[in-house]
Amino acid sequence: MTTLDFFIVTVAIPATRRDLQAGTAAMQLVIAGYGLAYAAGLILAGRLGDLYGPRRVFTAGLALFTLASAVCGTAPTASVLVAARIGQGLAAALLAPQVLALLAALYPGAGRARAFGWYGTTVGLAGVSGQLIGGLLVAADPAGLGWRTCFLVNLPLGLVALASVPLLLPEVGGPGEKRPGRRGLDGVGALLLAAGLLALAVPLSVGREQGWPAWTWPALAAAVPLLAGFVGRQHRRTAAGRAPLLDLTIFREPGFALGLVAVLALFAGSAGLSFVLTLYLQDGRGLAAAAAGGLVTALNAGFLAGSAVTGRLAGRLGWRLPFAGGLALAAGLALMHHAAAGPVERLAAGLAVAGMGMGWVMSPLIASVLAGVRGRHAGLAAGVLGTVQEMAGVFGVTAVGAIFFAALDGGAATGAGRPGLADWTGALRSGLALLIVFALAIPVLVRLHSRVGSRRHRR
């Protein structure tokens, strides 16, 4: 639900804007407000799970997410929709880290790898299916609800999940487990971290669309002292024997930091591909939302095919499976680069290969990043991982989008002033070139991560 909700709304933006008579800035905030609130709250939410128990925080986050979805789906104005989306993002931040923490606690040994495999498959499928599902919901227009169904679809899912919690989800940690309580929660550190992430992410999310106004540069500059202040505060709290919000020793866990860089490359590439592909298919090729989503089913099919064999192959191949997945992802993007000038249907083969590569990478990579983290850091590690995923999306859209629009504007400037098909094709190829670089970084990082893990095992 939390991953799908970021992507499913993108395809509904044109209909939402018409219905609510909203401007482009408000529609940007419908997308960015969710992602930014999600990213800013994840580490705090992971810490809350460690303090109060992941089941309790999971239930609270799920209830708030369902309620916020109802408000989004019934919003009478753009302002209400934006506010509800921010609330939805904060609820998603509460919910998401607890999933990984619960999986880590409830499935020991070999079962944990399978659980993380299903988690990676689910998250990946939600990411690659969002546009298709959103397009189908908008096109179906049940009860004349149109774009609102993209939010209201969460209500039955959320209510069923809430009803299932007491039946299916045990509490983890025995009654004697020590939890530090409120005094262990660093409120000032949480504010510094949230402010630093927002100062970094807001300009990157909306700056290009608004022509990089003057306020974006001071905001980006402010991110440095805010995040440095946060790190310094965590060091001081640790030295004083007080519980930090972010225990920086987690980055000493073998391979954790290196694995996060690989996650950054994967999710930046995934978000960047979704962004430029949507623009190219709908604005450049003139496809309707449902037709564009239909073409992207090739990516979904490849991802499902790759994920289906991951559980069987991961144990035998180890690091070689995500290594091969990174190469397959790069090959699929290269096929798309080659096919971009032809009929749009030719992109399907490259999308299928790229999706298969994502399926080989995602589950084993997430499992390997979290495998070496000690149990007391489970919630925190999940929060850090989620924050990296969300910030990777902002970075990927910004970086790939900047190259895409630079090529598109440059092509239009040499023509009649309005981009034609050749300009759109050139822009897509420019964006794909950067995405190929992201993809090729993954096998390199996976191999380095495996060597760190091997050294840890020998010790």
Legacy VTK file of the C-alpha trace (Angstrom):
# vtk DataFile Version 3.0
C-alpha trace
ASCII
DATASET POLYDATA
POINTS 459 float
0.000 0.000 0.000
2.688 2.509 0.966
4.804 1.934 -2.139
1.875 1.637 -4.533
0.402 4.896 -3.280
3.388 6.899 -4.491
3.157 5.607 -8.061
-0.567 5.011 -8.482
-1.413 8.694 -8.055
0.945 9.941 -10.776
-1.267 8.784 -13.625
-4.353 10.385 -12.003
-2.848 13.879 -11.739
-4.388 15.299 -14.974
-7.907 14.223 -13.967
-7.368 15.448 -10.400
-6.224 18.834 -11.615
-9.271 19.259 -13.859
-11.759 18.142 -11.243
-10.378 20.302 -8.421
-9.396 23.195 -10.720
-5.939 23.144 -9.173
-2.674 24.683 -10.317
0.551 22.860 -11.135
2.135 23.751 -7.772
-0.666 22.015 -5.868
-0.409 18.937 -8.061
3.344 18.807 -7.489
2.692 18.815 -3.762
0.207 15.962 -4.121
3.137 13.830 -5.311
6.048 15.434 -3.462
4.189 16.008 -0.178
3.624 12.293 0.261
7.170 11.299 -0.614
8.803 14.034 1.467
6.715 13.346 4.581
7.413 9.637 4.113
11.164 10.157 3.838
11.388 12.657 6.698
9.580 10.399 9.175
11.126 6.987 8.512
14.100 7.043 10.884
11.991 8.437 13.716
9.375 5.777 12.996
12.004 3.035 13.064
13.158 4.305 16.448
9.557 4.384 17.724
9.228 0.745 16.721
12.339 -0.137 18.715
11.021 1.764 21.751
7.352 0.811 21.819
7.241 -2.401 19.813
6.827 -2.766 16.043
3.357 -4.348 16.231
1.905 -1.399 18.132
3.446 1.211 15.838
2.503 -0.852 12.764
-1.141 -0.880 13.860
-1.169 2.862 14.544
0.444 3.613 11.175
-1.966 1.345 9.314
-5.000 2.974 10.955
-3.755 6.487 10.196
-2.872 5.553 6.613
-6.355 4.170 6.017
-7.973 7.276 7.531
-5.762 9.622 5.486
-6.635 7.667 2.329
-10.325 8.249 3.045
-9.706 11.989 3.406
-7.716 12.041 0.149
-10.482 10.205 -1.684
-13.169 12.616 -0.500
-11.119 15.847 -0.625
-13.283 18.771 -1.816
-10.340 21.053 -2.646
-6.698 20.792 -3.668
-5.592 22.215 -0.301
-7.381 19.445 1.592
-5.911 16.858 -0.764
-2.357 18.139 -0.241
-2.775 18.186 3.553
-4.209 14.668 3.529
-1.354 13.446 1.301
1.189 14.781 3.792
-0.684 12.994 6.561
-0.723 9.866 4.433
3.048 10.106 3.986
3.626 10.450 7.736
1.365 7.440 8.360
3.280 5.457 5.730
6.512 6.353 7.528
5.097 4.942 10.777
3.966 1.775 9.042
6.738 0.818 6.652
9.809 0.227 8.903
7.810 -2.006 11.215
7.201 -4.450 8.358
10.897 -5.215 8.019
11.417 -5.247 11.776
8.563 -7.725 12.214
9.816 -9.948 9.401
13.317 -9.970 10.917
11.930 -10.918 14.340
9.310 -13.462 13.276
11.313 -15.392 10.651
14.715 -16.613 11.867
17.302 -18.488 9.857
16.456 -19.598 6.336
12.874 -18.413 6.763
14.082 -14.848 7.025
15.623 -14.928 3.558
12.328 -16.206 2.122
10.364 -13.552 4.022
12.612 -10.781 2.764
12.319 -12.282 -0.701
8.536 -11.964 -0.600
8.895 -8.458 0.808
11.182 -7.387 -2.022
8.866 -8.948 -4.590
5.846 -7.162 -3.119
7.540 -3.757 -2.949
8.963 -4.116 -6.430
5.648 -5.238 -7.892
3.902 -2.287 -6.252
6.465 0.073 -7.744
6.320 -1.230 -11.294
2.526 -1.748 -11.273
1.483 1.624 -9.901
0.955 3.359 -13.214
-0.916 0.405 -14.713
-3.265 0.053 -11.738
-3.822 3.808 -11.558
-4.575 3.984 -15.265
-7.051 1.111 -15.065
-8.842 2.619 -12.052
-9.160 6.032 -13.701
-10.343 4.472 -16.968
-12.877 2.195 -15.205
-14.311 5.174 -13.297
-16.402 3.067 -10.856
-19.467 4.934 -9.545
-18.203 8.033 -11.321
-15.428 8.434 -8.731
-12.640 8.816 -11.315
-9.280 9.719 -9.774
-10.663 9.309 -6.246
-10.594 5.515 -6.624
-6.778 5.674 -6.540
-7.101 6.630 -2.863
-10.344 4.907 -1.888
-8.989 1.536 -3.007
-6.907 1.613 0.207
-9.994 1.552 2.443
-11.023 -2.117 2.072
-7.370 -3.185 2.091
-6.594 -1.191 5.208
-9.705 -2.325 7.099
-9.078 -5.995 6.314
-5.444 -5.643 7.374
-6.427 -3.934 10.640
-8.926 -6.673 11.425
-6.229 -9.279 10.718
-3.589 -7.823 13.052
-4.838 -9.442 16.313
-5.415 -12.735 14.507
-2.238 -13.088 12.466
0.443 -10.807 13.869
2.047 -11.729 17.211
3.877 -9.215 19.340
7.651 -9.578 19.121
9.931 -9.301 22.130
9.085 -10.863 25.437
7.496 -8.986 28.318
10.864 -8.705 30.006
12.427 -6.884 27.066
13.659 -3.515 28.212
12.262 -0.527 26.330
13.613 2.870 27.284
10.302 4.737 26.820
9.866 8.381 25.967
13.119 9.527 27.539
14.934 7.503 24.918
13.375 9.522 22.117
15.450 12.439 20.801
12.837 15.012 19.740
15.350 17.713 18.855
17.345 15.259 16.783
14.176 14.211 14.977
13.436 17.852 14.102
17.003 18.440 12.877
16.904 15.333 10.715
13.472 16.106 9.256
14.440 19.728 8.554
17.708 18.650 6.894
16.031 16.059 4.686
13.278 18.481 3.697
15.794 21.241 2.950
17.509 18.818 0.607
14.488 17.115 -0.916
12.005 19.978 -1.448
14.228 22.007 -3.813
15.183 18.855 -5.719
11.523 17.820 -6.021
9.956 21.085 -7.193
12.882 23.312 -8.157
13.155 22.276 -11.797
9.419 22.572 -12.419
9.450 26.121 -11.045
12.586 27.187 -12.919
14.902 26.931 -9.898
13.649 30.037 -8.052
15.943 31.915 -5.671
14.720 30.131 -2.534
15.939 26.714 -3.716
19.637 27.522 -3.324
19.529 28.747 0.323
17.373 25.724 1.138
19.934 23.336 -0.342
22.737 25.156 1.474
20.826 24.928 4.777
20.661 21.140 4.480
24.401 20.867 5.205
24.471 22.512 8.683
21.146 20.927 9.639
22.323 17.394 8.856
25.769 18.079 10.343
24.065 19.350 13.485
22.000 16.177 13.633
25.084 13.946 13.340
26.912 15.988 16.004
23.956 15.708 18.352
23.844 11.922 17.920
27.553 11.720 18.774
27.051 13.852 21.890
24.075 11.834 23.105
25.986 8.597 22.636
29.006 9.957 24.504
26.737 11.086 27.365
25.169 7.646 27.620
21.794 8.787 26.283
19.952 6.928 23.554
20.392 8.626 20.155
17.690 8.785 17.529
20.145 7.315 15.025
22.746 5.038 16.545
25.637 5.804 14.216
27.321 2.529 15.086
24.816 0.906 12.729
27.010 2.069 9.851
29.803 -0.091 11.275
27.694 -3.180 10.732
29.558 -5.143 8.028
28.466 -4.088 4.569
25.493 -1.995 5.717
26.690 1.340 4.302
27.901 -0.253 1.073
24.596 -2.045 0.656
22.741 1.235 1.100
24.662 2.734 -1.825
23.549 -0.193 -4.002
19.944 0.365 -2.854
20.349 4.046 -3.746
21.450 3.159 -7.283
18.583 0.661 -7.749
15.752 2.870 -6.518
17.093 6.043 -8.124
17.099 4.203 -11.435
13.611 2.778 -10.886
12.101 6.184 -10.048
13.961 7.911 -12.868
12.771 5.321 -15.398
9.146 5.652 -14.265
9.325 9.442 -14.530
10.816 9.801 -18.006
8.875 6.857 -19.436
5.561 8.392 -18.340
6.434 11.707 -19.970
7.697 10.076 -23.151
4.727 7.755 -23.646
1.935 10.215 -22.792
3.334 13.593 -23.852
5.811 12.498 -26.516
3.935 9.595 -28.099
0.418 10.762 -27.223
-0.697 7.542 -25.535
-3.622 7.613 -23.115
-2.923 6.787 -19.475
-4.382 3.277 -19.785
-2.432 2.562 -22.992
0.810 3.794 -21.440
0.157 1.657 -18.386
-0.544 -1.296 -20.647
2.844 -1.003 -22.304
4.528 -0.880 -18.920
3.015 -4.292 -18.132
6.067 -5.676 -19.936
8.154 -4.334 -17.050
5.741 -5.927 -14.568
5.854 -9.267 -16.396
9.639 -9.268 -16.436
9.760 -8.395 -12.753
7.361 -11.195 -11.839
9.308 -13.695 -13.938
12.581 -12.653 -12.319
11.124 -12.687 -8.814
9.543 -16.098 -9.311
12.944 -17.798 -9.533
14.749 -15.643 -7.001
13.776 -17.788 -4.019
15.136 -20.943 -5.669
18.289 -19.386 -7.062
19.341 -17.019 -4.269
20.572 -19.787 -1.975
22.613 -21.477 -4.721
23.993 -18.404 -6.467
24.408 -15.978 -3.567
25.773 -12.622 -4.671
25.937 -13.800 -8.289
22.153 -13.480 -8.681
21.881 -9.728 -7.924
25.144 -9.262 -9.845
23.528 -10.826 -12.920
20.373 -8.844 -12.225
22.234 -5.555 -12.409
23.715 -6.566 -15.738
20.286 -7.659 -17.033
18.796 -4.340 -15.937
21.505 -2.465 -17.834
20.949 -4.674 -20.890
17.200 -4.011 -20.841
17.760 -0.260 -20.650
20.227 -0.518 -23.530
17.597 -2.367 -25.607
15.141 0.450 -24.891
17.780 2.998 -25.917
18.187 1.191 -29.232
14.436 0.731 -29.831
13.355 4.267 -28.902
13.348 5.547 -32.496
11.051 2.792 -33.783
7.417 1.922 -33.088
6.612 2.369 -29.437
5.755 -1.338 -29.039
9.425 -2.200 -29.522
10.164 -0.803 -26.077
8.369 -3.786 -24.563
11.298 -6.194 -24.995
13.709 -3.886 -23.204
11.161 -3.255 -20.451
10.719 -7.003 -19.920
14.479 -7.602 -19.640
14.897 -4.613 -17.318
12.035 -5.866 -15.146
13.588 -9.316 -14.926
16.861 -7.731 -13.801
15.030 -5.761 -11.102
13.408 -8.981 -9.928
16.799 -10.663 -9.567
18.273 -7.724 -7.685
15.652 -6.357 -5.329
14.897 -9.162 -2.882
18.470 -10.485 -2.477
19.831 -6.963 -2.154
17.399 -5.926 0.599
17.941 -9.214 2.416
21.727 -8.881 2.266
21.669 -5.264 3.487
19.670 -6.216 6.577
21.183 -9.660 7.173
24.204 -8.421 9.086
22.309 -5.991 11.334
21.864 -7.030 14.948
18.344 -7.503 16.262
18.369 -4.434 18.505
18.936 -2.303 15.398
16.210 -3.964 13.311
13.726 -1.080 13.404
16.417 1.539 12.965
17.987 -0.324 10.027
14.586 -0.583 8.366
14.036 3.153 8.874
17.424 4.024 7.401
16.844 1.687 4.465
13.433 3.225 3.798
14.838 6.751 3.995
17.515 5.869 1.453
14.861 4.393 -0.852
12.702 7.522 -0.686
15.594 9.956 -1.079
16.886 7.810 -3.940
13.574 8.378 -5.702
13.924 12.149 -5.318
17.517 12.015 -6.526
16.703 9.737 -9.457
13.800 11.835 -10.716
15.829 15.036 -10.339
19.016 13.753 -11.990
17.388 11.836 -14.831
14.738 14.517 -15.288
17.378 17.238 -15.567
19.156 15.392 -18.381
15.855 14.481 -20.049
14.536 18.057 -20.107
17.905 19.540 -21.071
17.956 17.290 -24.134
14.293 17.991 -24.900
14.694 21.766 -24.616
17.909 21.669 -26.627
16.245 19.702 -29.404
13.255 22.036 -29.480
15.532 25.089 -29.607
17.148 23.849 -32.824
13.774 23.167 -34.452
10.541 25.099 -34.623
10.434 25.759 -30.880
8.007 22.913 -30.133
9.507 19.469 -29.468
8.768 16.864 -32.095
9.040 13.098 -31.949
12.773 13.178 -32.688
13.276 15.569 -29.765
11.312 13.326 -27.407
13.278 10.301 -28.601
16.583 12.085 -28.035
15.468 13.113 -24.558
14.468 9.547 -23.667
17.793 8.221 -24.890
19.672 10.809 -22.829
17.768 9.801 -19.715
18.310 6.113 -20.438
22.051 6.685 -20.749
22.219 7.882 -17.135
19.959 5.034 -16.034
22.380 2.554 -17.621
25.176 4.059 -15.514
23.054 3.562 -12.360
22.352 -0.038 -13.385
26.015 -0.863 -14.060
26.959 0.470 -10.620
24.778 -2.200 -8.991
26.859 -5.321 -9.876
30.053 -3.511 -8.845
28.559 -2.602 -5.461
27.056 -6.072 -5.015
30.454 -7.692 -5.558
32.145 -5.350 -3.084
29.372 -6.004 -0.565
29.819 -9.762 -0.938
33.539 -9.478 -0.216
32.819 -7.582 2.991
30.360 -10.301 3.960
32.915 -13.015 3.226
35.492 -11.359 5.462
32.906 -11.085 8.253
32.038 -14.793 7.890
35.693 -15.856 8.055
36.108 -13.946 11.317
LINES 1 460
459 0 1 2 3 4 5 6 7 8 9 10 11 12 13 14 15 16 17 18 19 20 21 22 23 24 25 26 27 28 29 30 31 32 33 34 35 36 37 38 39 40 41 42 43 44 45 46 47 48 49 50 51 52 53 54 55 56 57 58 59 60 61 62 63 64 65 66 67 68 69 70 71 72 73 74 75 76 77 78 79 80 81 82 83 84 85 86 87 88 89 90 91 92 93 94 95 96 97 98 99 100 101 102 103 104 105 106 107 108 109 110 111 112 113 114 115 116 117 118 119 120 121 122 123 124 125 126 127 128 129 130 131 132 133 134 135 136 137 138 139 140 141 142 143 144 145 146 147 148 149 150 151 152 153 154 155 156 157 158 159 160 161 162 163 164 165 166 167 168 169 170 171 172 173 174 175 176 177 178 179 180 181 182 183 184 185 186 187 188 189 190 191 192 193 194 195 196 197 198 199 200 201 202 203 204 205 206 207 208 209 210 211 212 213 214 215 216 217 218 219 220 221 222 223 224 225 226 227 228 229 230 231 232 233 234 235 236 237 238 239 240 241 242 243 244 245 246 247 248 249 250 251 252 253 254 255 256 257 258 259 260 261 262 263 264 265 266 267 268 269 270 271 272 273 274 275 276 277 278 279 280 281 282 283 284 285 286 287 288 289 290 291 292 293 294 295 296 297 298 299 300 301 302 303 304 305 306 307 308 309 310 311 312 313 314 315 316 317 318 319 320 321 322 323 324 325 326 327 328 329 330 331 332 333 334 335 336 337 338 339 340 341 342 343 344 345 346 347 348 349 350 351 352 353 354 355 356 357 358 359 360 361 362 363 364 365 366 367 368 369 370 371 372 373 374 375 376 377 378 379 380 381 382 383 384 385 386 387 388 389 390 391 392 393 394 395 396 397 398 399 400 401 402 403 404 405 406 407 408 409 410 411 412 413 414 415 416 417 418 419 420 421 422 423 424 425 426 427 428 429 430 431 432 433 434 435 436 437 438 439 440 441 442 443 444 445 446 447 448 449 450 451 452 453 454 455 456 457 458
